[in-house]
Amino acid sequence: MENKGTEMFEPGYITLHRSGELERRAEALEARLTSCDICPRECRVDRVKGEQGFCHSTYLPIVSAVCAHYGEEPALSGTSGSGTIFFGNCTMRCVYCQNFQISQDWKNQQSRSIDFQTLAERMLYLQDEMSCHNISLVSPSHFVPQFVRALLKAVKSGLHLPLVYNTSGYDSVEILRELDGIIDIYLPDLRYASEQWAKEFSQTPDYVVYARSAVKEMYRQVGDLVLDKVGLAQRGLIVRHLILPNRLAGSEDSLTWLVNNISPTVALSIMSQYYPAYQAPSIPSLARTISSLEYEEVTKVVNRLGLENGWIQEMGAAKNYQPDFARPSHPFNTAQDKPFNSTIVS
């Protein structure tokens, strides 16, 4: 990871705003909602008129929680937290989703729709009132036009923090190209190496091909992770990989692909926090946390491949990362909302 020292950093979206390009992108993206092709499912429904496709989302963005989150990677959480905006609903159906209360319960999420001005104000609240280090958009893939429209309003009122795109990785490359210069930090999952398991556990039979293409495009846009003088992320790619029990994530395959197709210097975030949430307790292959052996297998692959940039959670992380979106104001127990506690930085 590169350290930029004392150089002043300005998010790319500010430059695009000055030139008028940000407004052009907002308009172009919004027009696509009339025959929606924002995610790989390309449902072609008219969301402006209230039609719903796979994600059960229409025109207005659904925001389920807004908070300063201290449980992200250290370069994102820092000392003041990552300014996290959790969008409701999802383009996937992961049977073990830790955020299932807001990602899968779409009927109860409709009441959390907000207008673009309110979303812009929430971004500014995280910057000005909470003093967060960045604005992190969680599960944003089905609300890309909406957050770009809100961003246009927010930048006019002084937003200047790096923008983080925190995604499952199931993204359309065509839509990602519209985000070139808007997003400063990409934070995708690389969840599976097998389309079989992606279909069975997430209803995404084409996940691997889309996620790998998306990661390539993200890296093309922002490159390796760049930190400021105190170790906070300014720009770049961080790839998350959640270890699943019974080797269902295909960790060796995915990490080898990263080295061979992205870069051996890519920033990697290995997550050991899996626990059987949502429907997973009734699925034998997913009904337990990962074992020490499974954890050690992945760390050995990381070392063998020479991946030296990023972070790895220690065993036992599962007990610290269990959100509850019914909890008032903050989905995480703030006493447990702590960043990753082990590094793999050389």
C-alpha positions as CSV (number, residue, x, y, z in Angstrom):
1,M,0.0,0.0,0.0
2,E,1.3,3.4,-1.0
3,N,1.6,6.2,1.5
4,K,1.1,9.7,0.0
5,G,2.6,11.6,2.9
6,T,1.3,15.1,3.3
7,E,-0.3,15.6,-0.2
8,M,-3.7,17.1,-0.1
9,F,-6.4,14.8,-1.4
10,E,-9.5,15.8,-3.3
11,P,-12.1,13.2,-4.3
12,G,-12.6,12.7,-8.0
13,Y,-16.3,13.5,-7.8
14,I,-15.4,17.1,-7.0
15,T,-13.5,17.5,-10.3
16,L,-16.4,15.9,-12.2
17,H,-18.8,18.3,-10.5
18,R,-16.7,21.3,-11.6
19,S,-16.8,20.2,-15.2
20,G,-20.5,19.4,-15.2
21,E,-19.7,15.7,-15.8
22,L,-21.2,14.6,-12.5
23,E,-24.6,16.0,-13.4
24,R,-24.4,14.4,-16.8
25,R,-23.7,11.0,-15.3
26,A,-26.5,11.5,-12.8
27,E,-29.0,12.2,-15.6
28,A,-27.7,9.3,-17.7
29,L,-27.9,6.8,-14.9
30,E,-31.4,8.0,-13.8
31,A,-32.7,7.5,-17.3
32,R,-31.8,3.8,-17.1
33,L,-34.3,3.3,-14.3
34,T,-37.2,3.4,-16.8
35,S,-36.0,0.0,-18.1
36,C,-33.7,-1.0,-15.3
37,D,-30.4,-2.5,-16.2
38,I,-28.5,-1.2,-13.2
39,C,-27.4,-4.6,-11.9
40,P,-26.5,-7.9,-13.8
41,R,-30.1,-9.1,-13.6
42,E,-31.3,-6.4,-16.0
43,C,-35.0,-6.8,-15.0
44,R,-36.0,-4.0,-17.4
45,V,-38.8,-2.8,-15.1
46,D,-39.8,0.9,-15.0
47,R,-38.7,1.7,-11.5
48,V,-39.6,5.4,-12.0
49,K,-43.2,4.3,-12.3
50,G,-43.0,2.1,-9.2
51,E,-42.4,-1.3,-10.9
52,Q,-40.3,-3.8,-9.0
53,G,-37.8,-6.3,-10.2
54,F,-35.7,-8.8,-8.3
55,C,-34.4,-6.2,-5.8
56,H,-38.0,-5.0,-4.9
57,S,-36.7,-1.4,-5.2
58,T,-38.4,1.4,-7.1
59,Y,-37.3,5.0,-7.7
60,L,-36.4,6.4,-4.2
61,P,-33.4,5.0,-2.3
62,I,-34.1,2.9,0.7
63,V,-31.7,3.7,3.6
64,S,-31.9,1.3,6.6
65,A,-29.2,2.7,8.8
66,V,-26.7,5.6,8.9
67,C,-23.8,5.5,11.4
68,A,-20.1,5.9,12.2
69,H,-18.8,2.3,11.8
70,Y,-15.6,1.3,13.7
71,G,-15.7,-2.3,12.6
72,E,-14.3,-1.9,9.1
73,E,-10.7,-2.3,8.0
74,P,-8.4,0.1,9.9
75,A,-7.7,2.2,6.9
76,L,-11.4,2.9,6.6
77,S,-12.5,3.1,10.3
78,G,-9.5,5.1,11.6
79,T,-10.2,6.8,14.9
80,S,-13.5,8.5,14.0
81,G,-15.2,5.7,12.1
82,S,-16.3,5.1,8.5
83,G,-19.5,7.0,7.6
84,T,-21.7,4.1,6.7
85,I,-25.0,4.2,4.8
86,F,-26.7,0.9,4.7
87,F,-29.1,0.6,1.7
88,G,-32.1,-1.7,2.0
89,N,-32.8,-4.7,-0.2
90,C,-30.3,-6.5,-2.4
91,T,-29.5,-8.0,-5.8
92,M,-28.6,-11.4,-4.2
93,R,-30.3,-13.9,-1.9
94,C,-27.5,-15.2,0.3
95,V,-28.9,-17.7,2.7
96,Y,-26.3,-16.8,5.4
97,C,-26.6,-13.0,5.0
98,Q,-25.6,-11.2,8.2
99,N,-27.6,-8.2,7.2
100,F,-30.7,-10.2,6.3
101,Q,-33.0,-8.0,8.3
102,I,-32.5,-5.2,5.7
103,S,-31.4,-7.2,2.7
104,Q,-34.0,-9.8,2.5
105,D,-37.1,-8.5,4.3
106,W,-38.1,-6.2,1.4
107,K,-41.7,-5.6,2.6
108,N,-40.6,-3.9,5.8
109,Q,-37.9,-1.9,4.0
110,Q,-40.3,0.1,1.8
111,S,-41.1,2.5,4.6
112,R,-37.5,3.5,4.8
113,S,-37.5,5.2,1.4
114,I,-36.1,8.7,1.5
115,D,-35.7,11.5,-1.1
116,F,-32.4,12.5,-2.7
117,Q,-32.1,15.7,-0.6
118,T,-32.4,13.7,2.6
119,L,-29.8,11.2,1.5
120,A,-27.4,14.1,0.7
121,E,-28.1,15.5,4.1
122,R,-27.2,12.1,5.7
123,M,-23.9,12.2,3.9
124,L,-23.1,15.7,5.2
125,Y,-24.2,14.7,8.7
126,L,-21.6,11.9,8.7
127,Q,-19.0,14.3,7.5
128,D,-19.8,17.4,9.5
129,E,-21.4,16.1,12.7
130,M,-19.8,12.7,13.1
131,S,-16.4,13.6,11.7
132,C,-16.1,10.3,9.8
133,H,-13.2,9.6,7.5
134,N,-15.2,8.6,4.4
135,I,-18.7,7.9,3.2
136,S,-19.2,4.2,2.7
137,L,-22.2,3.0,0.6
138,V,-23.1,-0.5,1.7
139,S,-25.0,-2.7,-0.8
140,P,-25.3,0.2,-3.3
141,S,-25.5,-1.8,-6.6
142,H,-29.3,-1.4,-7.1
143,F,-29.2,2.3,-6.1
144,V,-26.4,3.6,-8.2
145,P,-28.5,6.3,-10.0
146,Q,-30.0,7.4,-6.7
147,F,-26.8,7.9,-4.7
148,V,-25.1,9.7,-7.6
149,R,-28.1,12.1,-7.7
150,A,-27.8,12.6,-4.0
151,L,-24.0,13.0,-4.3
152,L,-24.6,15.9,-6.8
153,K,-26.6,17.7,-4.1
154,A,-24.2,16.9,-1.3
155,V,-21.1,18.1,-3.2
156,K,-22.8,21.4,-3.8
157,S,-23.1,21.8,0.0
158,G,-19.5,21.0,0.7
159,L,-19.1,17.2,0.8
160,H,-15.4,16.4,0.4
161,L,-14.8,12.9,1.9
162,P,-13.6,9.9,-0.1
163,L,-16.5,7.8,-1.4
164,V,-16.4,4.0,-0.7
165,Y,-18.4,1.6,-2.8
166,N,-19.0,-1.4,-0.5
167,T,-20.5,-4.1,-2.6
168,S,-21.1,-7.9,-2.9
169,G,-19.2,-7.8,-6.1
170,Y,-22.3,-8.7,-8.2
171,D,-22.0,-5.6,-10.3
172,S,-22.5,-4.6,-14.0
173,V,-19.2,-3.5,-15.6
174,E,-21.2,-1.1,-17.8
175,I,-22.6,0.7,-14.7
176,L,-19.2,0.6,-13.0
177,R,-17.8,2.5,-15.9
178,E,-20.2,5.3,-15.2
179,L,-18.7,5.5,-11.7
180,D,-15.2,6.1,-13.0
181,G,-13.9,9.1,-11.2
182,I,-16.9,9.2,-8.8
183,I,-15.8,6.4,-6.5
184,D,-12.5,6.8,-4.7
185,I,-12.3,3.4,-2.9
186,Y,-13.8,0.2,-4.1
187,L,-14.6,-2.5,-1.5
188,P,-16.0,-5.5,-3.2
189,D,-16.5,-9.0,-2.0
190,L,-15.0,-11.9,-3.9
191,R,-17.4,-14.4,-2.4
192,Y,-17.3,-17.6,-4.6
193,A,-15.1,-19.4,-7.0
194,S,-17.8,-21.8,-8.0
195,E,-21.0,-20.8,-9.9
196,Q,-22.6,-24.0,-8.4
197,W,-22.3,-22.6,-4.8
198,A,-23.2,-19.1,-5.9
199,K,-26.4,-20.4,-7.4
200,E,-27.3,-22.7,-4.5
201,F,-26.5,-20.2,-1.7
202,S,-27.1,-16.8,-3.3
203,Q,-29.3,-17.3,-6.3
204,T,-26.6,-15.9,-8.6
205,P,-25.6,-18.6,-11.1
206,D,-23.4,-16.1,-12.9
207,Y,-21.7,-14.5,-9.8
208,V,-18.1,-15.6,-10.5
209,V,-18.0,-14.2,-14.0
210,Y,-19.6,-10.9,-13.0
211,A,-17.6,-10.4,-9.8
212,R,-14.3,-11.1,-11.4
213,S,-15.1,-8.8,-14.3
214,A,-16.2,-6.1,-11.8
215,V,-13.0,-6.4,-9.7
216,K,-10.9,-6.0,-12.9
217,E,-12.8,-2.8,-13.8
218,M,-12.6,-1.4,-10.3
219,Y,-8.8,-2.0,-10.3
220,R,-8.5,-0.3,-13.7
221,Q,-10.2,2.8,-12.3
222,V,-8.5,3.2,-8.9
223,G,-5.5,0.8,-8.7
224,D,-3.7,-0.2,-5.6
225,L,-4.7,1.2,-2.2
226,V,-3.3,4.6,-1.4
227,L,-3.1,5.8,2.2
228,D,-2.5,9.2,3.7
229,K,0.2,10.0,6.3
230,V,-1.8,8.6,9.2
231,G,-2.8,5.4,7.4
232,L,-6.3,6.3,6.1
233,A,-7.5,5.2,2.7
234,Q,-7.7,7.9,0.1
235,R,-8.1,5.8,-3.1
236,G,-7.8,2.3,-4.4
237,L,-9.1,-1.2,-4.3
238,I,-9.6,-3.4,-1.2
239,V,-11.0,-6.9,-2.0
240,R,-12.8,-8.7,0.8
241,H,-13.0,-12.5,1.0
242,L,-15.2,-14.2,3.6
243,I,-14.0,-17.7,4.6
244,L,-17.0,-20.0,4.5
245,P,-17.2,-23.4,6.2
246,N,-16.4,-26.6,4.2
247,R,-14.3,-24.6,1.7
248,L,-17.5,-23.3,0.0
249,A,-15.9,-19.9,-0.8
250,G,-13.2,-21.5,-3.0
251,S,-10.6,-19.4,-1.2
252,E,-7.5,-20.8,-2.9
253,D,-9.0,-20.4,-6.4
254,S,-10.2,-16.9,-5.7
255,L,-6.9,-15.7,-4.2
256,T,-4.8,-17.3,-6.9
257,W,-7.1,-15.5,-9.5
258,L,-6.4,-12.2,-7.7
259,V,-2.7,-12.6,-7.9
260,N,-2.7,-13.7,-11.6
261,N,-5.3,-11.3,-12.9
262,I,-5.3,-8.3,-10.7
263,S,-2.0,-7.8,-8.8
264,P,0.1,-9.5,-6.1
265,T,0.1,-6.0,-4.4
266,V,-3.7,-5.8,-4.3
267,A,-5.0,-4.9,-0.8
268,L,-6.8,-7.9,0.6
269,S,-9.2,-8.3,3.5
270,I,-9.6,-11.8,4.8
271,M,-12.7,-12.2,6.9
272,S,-13.1,-15.0,9.5
273,Q,-16.3,-13.5,10.9
274,Y,-18.7,-16.0,9.3
275,Y,-21.5,-17.3,11.6
276,P,-24.7,-19.1,10.6
277,A,-27.2,-16.3,10.2
278,Y,-30.6,-16.1,8.5
279,Q,-31.4,-19.5,6.9
280,A,-27.9,-21.0,7.4
281,P,-28.6,-22.8,10.7
282,S,-30.9,-25.2,8.8
283,I,-28.3,-25.9,6.0
284,P,-25.8,-28.5,7.2
285,S,-22.9,-27.3,5.2
286,L,-23.3,-23.7,6.5
287,A,-24.6,-24.4,10.0
288,R,-21.4,-23.7,11.9
289,T,-18.6,-21.1,12.1
290,I,-15.3,-21.9,10.4
291,S,-12.8,-24.3,12.0
292,S,-9.2,-23.5,12.9
293,L,-8.1,-25.8,10.1
294,E,-10.1,-24.0,7.5
295,Y,-8.7,-20.7,8.8
296,E,-5.1,-21.9,8.7
297,E,-5.6,-23.3,5.2
298,V,-6.5,-19.8,3.9
299,T,-3.7,-18.0,5.8
300,K,-1.2,-20.5,4.3
301,V,-2.5,-19.7,0.8
302,V,-2.1,-16.0,1.5
303,N,1.5,-16.5,2.5
304,R,2.3,-18.9,-0.3
305,L,1.0,-16.5,-2.9
306,G,3.0,-13.6,-1.4
307,L,0.0,-11.4,-0.7
308,E,1.4,-8.9,1.7
309,N,-1.0,-5.9,1.7
310,G,-4.1,-5.8,3.7
311,W,-5.6,-7.3,6.8
312,I,-6.8,-10.6,8.2
313,Q,-9.3,-11.1,11.0
314,E,-8.2,-13.4,13.8
315,M,-10.2,-16.5,14.7
316,G,-13.2,-15.8,16.9
317,A,-14.1,-12.6,15.0
318,A,-17.6,-13.9,14.5
319,K,-18.7,-13.0,18.0
320,N,-17.8,-9.3,17.3
321,Y,-19.6,-8.7,14.0
322,Q,-23.3,-9.5,14.5
323,P,-25.4,-6.6,13.5
324,D,-28.9,-6.0,14.7
325,F,-30.8,-3.5,12.6
326,A,-33.6,-3.4,15.1
327,R,-31.2,-1.7,17.5
328,P,-32.0,2.0,17.7
329,S,-29.5,4.3,16.0
330,H,-26.7,1.8,15.5
331,P,-26.8,-1.8,14.2
332,F,-23.6,-2.7,16.0
333,N,-22.9,-3.0,19.7
334,T,-20.5,-0.1,20.0
335,A,-18.4,-1.9,22.6
336,Q,-17.8,-4.7,20.0
337,D,-17.6,-2.4,16.9
338,K,-13.8,-2.7,16.6
339,P,-11.6,-2.9,13.5
340,F,-9.7,-5.9,12.3
341,N,-7.2,-6.9,14.9
342,S,-4.5,-8.5,12.8
343,T,-2.5,-7.3,9.8
344,I,-0.8,-9.1,6.9
345,V,1.2,-6.0,5.9
346,S,4.9,-6.8,5.4
